[in-house]
């Protein structure tokens, strides 16, 4: 999404990183990515975040549409919702 409204912060040397993006077309629509990189788990041979959370804010119809899109992608990829 191309927008000038972005934020990215790194708290504690990648212990917790968050990024937020606001839609230029619907300012109430935001997408947030939260990465937890604290090495309390995971595989030390495979670097990357230990956890990933994505959050969306916006009008109910936009959030519902995104939820449907994600659900269909998961079903296509994995054959169902775990």
N, C-alpha and C positions, 0 to 999 in steps of 0.2 A: 504494500500500500504506500503510495507516494504522499507524504504529508510532512509539513514542517513541524508538526506537533508530536514530538517524540521525547522520551526521557529514558535514560539508561544509567543505572547506578550499580556500583559494586561495593558491597559492604563486607569488610573483613577479608580482603584478598581472595575473592571468589567463593567465600563461605556462603554468601547469599547475593545473587545478582537478580535484578529485575529490570524489565524493559516494558515501556508502555507506548502505544501508538494511538492517536486519535484520528478518526476519519475526517477528511476535509469536507466531505459531502453531508455527513450526519455527525455533528460534533458530540452528540450523546453516545455515539458508538466508539468504544475503546477496546483495545485488545492488550492484555498484559501477559507477559511471560515471566515466570518466577523459576529461577534455577537454584537448587541447593547443591553446592559442590563440596560440602564438608566431607572429608574422606572417612566417614564412620561406617561405610558399607560399600558395596559394589566391588568390582574387580580391579585391583591395582594395575593389572596388565592392560586394561582397556580404559584409557582416560576419558573423562567427560563428566557431566553433572551426575550426581547421585540421584537427584529427583528433578522432575519438571512438572510444573503446573501451568495451565493456560486458563485465563479468566477473561470473560467478555462482558461488557456492560452496554446497554442500549435499549432501544424500543423492543418490546416483547416480540413483535413480528420479525425483526432482524435477528434477534438472538435465537428464536425458534427455527428460522430458516438455516442459520449456521449449525444449530444442533442437528437438524435433519441431514444436512450435507455431511457432517462428521460421522454421524451414525451410518449412513449409506457407505461411506468410504471404509469404515471399520468392518462392516458386514462383507463388503466386496473383498477386502484384504484378508480377513481372518475367518470368514464364514459365520460370524455371529458376534454378539456382544458378550464379552467375558463376564 
